[in-house]
Amino acid sequence: MNGIASLIIGIAILLVVMYDFFFTTLSGSGAGFISKIIARLSHKVIQVLVKLFGRQVYSYSGLFVNLKVLAGWILLVWTGLFLVYSSHPDAIVNNEGMVANLWERLYFTGYVLSTLGMGNFYPTSGFFEILTGVFSFFGFIFFTSSITYFLSVSSALVKKRILAKTINNLGNSPAEITASFKSLDKSYTLQQLQALQEMVDEHAVNHQAYPVIHYYSHPEPVVCLSINLTRLDEALSHLLRKDEMVEFRKELNPLRNSLTNLLDHIYDNFSKEIPSTETFKSGKSPGAGLPGVEDKNLEYRRRVLDSLLRSEGFNWKDVD
């Protein structure tokens, strides 16, 4: 690869990965396309391992996805900066003035990004000196921002599992959740509905800011959001039927709307994982053919919920 091509490709890689990194960690608006691809592929690997070794593998899903995303950023920045340094044969020399070879440039690049700087190699021109200074500073920002980001992701994950546990406490099936709402005192039921709505809204915001939590799972169904969220939504579908004499039907609508907003967000951002209408109706999807209730959007809801269930290794039989 000649010098100009190496310089152009290296700068292009650096610009793309830096945009992806800062958008993912600092914007609070989602993840860059590189992060999304790495997270999705990592999740597919986890699902294969689950089929081979069982649900216990889900204990490592968050760790695996996080490490893959972090490793992807490091590898791409390292590669891009290495290509820039390789664009000029005399860009890096050692203390004796000898030109660094390929492995020595790779070594120097790593130490620049780590901000350690051993001092046994140094750049030879103003351009490469400034470049070294910039990426030494970037290395500090990179690791600090990464730690802050993953701490925020961990906090969002805890709240996701609290939501799943709260729903599970109402029942282990849509029928049990329906019976729980009916049997509780009205004032207490309204408090429960309001609390659930707030937790669903908070999870929707966290899911938008940190979409990587979509791929976090757990071996125990009690703290898996997909199956518990499906049970809650199915229970609400039943309670909202016209023939159900539920005195607090109107109070169910805010929670239903919050769930709808969450499902819409998942549909808009993870549509590749959601079965098409034709696939769903054909019965190829496990959710097809379930008993219906009077909700014109029920098929759409079940399609999205179907993708959530499959993402954590469940199917519709597990819901009931």
N, C-alpha and C positions, 0 to 999 in steps of 0.2 A: 504494500500500500504506500503510495507516494505521500509526501509531506502535506500537500494541500488537501487531499482527500481525507487524510488522518485528522487534520485540523477541523475540517467541516463536519465530519461525522462525530468527532469528539465533542465539539461545541453543541451540535444538535442533540446528542444524548444528554449532555449536562442540562441544557435548557428544558428539555422534556421532563427529565426526572426531578429537577428542582421545582418545576411548576406542579407536578404531581405531588411531591412531598409537601410543599407549603399549602397547597389547596386542601390536601387531606388533613394535615395536622392543625392548621390555623384558621381555616375558613369557617368551620362549623356548619358547612353546607353539604357535606357528603365526602366522597372519596374520588381521587383522580382515576383515570381509566387504567393506569398501570396497577394501582393498588386493588382495583376491582377485579382485574384479571387474575392477579396472584391469589387473592382471597378466594375467588371462585374455584380456581384449579386446586388450591390447597384443600378446600372443602370436599372436592370430588375424590381426592386421595384419601381423606378421612373416611368417606363413605365406603370406599373399597376396603379399607382396613377393618371397618366395622363388620362388613360381610364376612371377612376372614376370621376375625378374632373376637367379635361380639361388641356389645354396646359400651363396654368399659373403655374402649378407645376414645369415646366422646369426652372422657376426662381430660384428654390432652388436646382437644380441638382448638380451644382458644390459644393455648401456648403454640401449637403448630402453625396456626394461621398468622399469629403475630410475628413469629420468628421468620416465616417465609416472606411476609411483607417487608420487614426490616432488612432481611438479607437481600431482597430484591433491590431496595433503594441503595444499599451500600455497594452492591455489585455493579449497578449501573453507573453510579457516580464514580466509582473507582475506575471502571472501564473508560468512561468518557474523559476523565482527567488524564488517564494514562495515554489515550490516543492523542490528546493535545500535546502532552510532553513529548510524544514520539513523532510529532510533526516536524521537529527540527533535530538533526542528528547530534548537535552539540548543546542541546537545551539543558542537560543535567551533567555535571562533572563531579568527581570525588575530590577529596582534600589534596590529592596529588595532581589535580588538573586533568586526569584521564576521563574520557567520555564514558558515561554510564551505559552499560549494555541493556538489553531488553529486560532482564530479570531485575537489574538494579533500578531501572526506571519504575518498574512495577512496585518494587520495595519502597522507593522514595514516595511514590503516589500514596501508598497506604499510610505512611508516617505523616504525610501532610494532612490527610483527612483525619487522622487520629489526634492531631495537634501536638504530638509528642516531639517530633523533629530531632533525630539523633545527631544531626550536624555533620555527618560524614559525607553527605552529598548536598549540593546546592545548585540553584539555577544560575545561568550565565548571562542572561540579558534582562533588561528592564521589564519586558512583557512577561517573561516567565517568573520574575521576582514578584511582580504584582499579582500574577495568577496564584502563586504559592501563598502569598499573604491572604488573598481573598478566600481561598479554599481551606486554609488553616482556621480562619474565623468561621467559615461555613461549617467546618467539622464540629466546632463547639456548639453552634446553633442547632446542628443536626441532632446531636445526641441529647441535648437538653430538651428540644421540642419533641423528640421521639418519646422520651420518658414521660413528659407531661401528657402527651397524647394518649399513651397506653394506660396511664393512670386514670384518665377521664373515661377511656373505654371500659376499664375495670369497674368504675363506679356505675356506668350505664348497665353493665352486665349484672351487677348486684341488684339493681332496681328491676331489671327484666325478670330475674329469678324470684324476686319478692312478689311481683305481679302474678307470676305463674303459681306460686305457693298460695297466694290469697285466693285465687280462683279455685284451686284444688281443695281448699278448706270448705268451699261451698258444696262440693260433691265430685265424685269420680266419673260422672256421666252427665249428659245433658238432662236426663230425667231427674237425677238427684239434685242438680242445680236448680231446675224448675221447681221441684218440691221444696227446696230450701227457701226460695224467694216467697213461695206461697204460704209457707208455715210461719215465717217470721212476722213479728209485729211490724205494722206499716212504717212507723217512724224509724225503726231500726233498719228495715229494708231500704228506705230512702237514703239513710246514711251510708249503707253498703254500696248502693248504686252510685252515689256521688263520689265515694272514695275510689271505687273501681274506675269511674270515668276519669278522674284526675290521674290515676296511675297509668291508664291506657294512653291518655294524652301525653304524659311525660315520656312514656316509652316511645311513642310516635316521634316526638322531638329528638330523643336520643338516637333513635333508629335512623333519622334523617342526618343527624350530625355525625354519627359513627356507624355507618352501614356495615362495618365489619362484624358487629355483634349479631348480625343476621346469621352468621355461620358458626356461632358458639352454641354448643349443645351440652348435654349432661347425660350420664348413664341412667339416672333416676327420672322416670316420667313426672314425678311430683313437682319437679322444678324445671321441666321443659315447657316453654311457653306455647309451642305450636299446638300440642294436644289439649292443653287447658284452655287456650284461647278458642279453639274449635268447639270445645264443649260449651263454653260460655256463649258463643255466637249462636250455636244450635239451640241452646236453651232460650235465648232471647227471641229467636225465630218462632219458637213454639209459643212463648208467652204473648207475642204480638199478634197471634192469630185472632180473627174476629170472634171465633166461638169460645175463646178463653175468657172467662169472667174474672179478669184481673183488675182490681180497683186502681192499681198504680201504673196502668198501661202507659199513660202519657209520660210518666216519670222515667220509663224505660228508654224513651227516644234519645235523650242526650247521650246515654251510654252507647246505644246503637249507632248514633252518628259518629261518636269517637272511634268505634270499631271500624266503621265504614271508611273514615279518613285514614286509619292505619292500613287497611286492606288496599285502599287506592294507592297509597304511597308504595306499598310492596309491589303492587301490580305495575306501577310506572317505572320502578327501578330494578325489578327482578323478573321482568316479563319473560325472559328466556327460560326460566325455570317453571313457568306456569303452563299447564296443559291448555291447548287450544280448545275452543268450543266444540269443534268436530271430534277431537280426541275424547273429550269429556263425555259428550253425548253418546259416543259409540260404545262406551262401556270399557274402553281400554284404560281409563283412569279409575283407580280404586273408589273414588267418590261418586262415580256415576251410578244411577239407579237407586239412590237413597230415597226414603220416603220424603215427599215434598210437603211444604207448608205454604201458606198464602203470602208469598213474598216474590215479587217479580224479579228481584235481583239475587235470588237464592242461588241460582246456578253460578253466577259470577262470583259470589262470596265463596261457594264451595270449591270453585276452581282455584282461587287464591289460597284458601285454607289447605287444599289438597297439596299444593306445592310446599307449604310450611310443614305439613305432616311428613312428607317424604324427605325434607331436608334434615329431619331429626330421626329418621328411621322408623316412622310410624305409618299406619294406614288407617282407613276409616273404621275398621273392625276394632282398633284399639280405643276409639273414641267412646264407644259404648261398653 
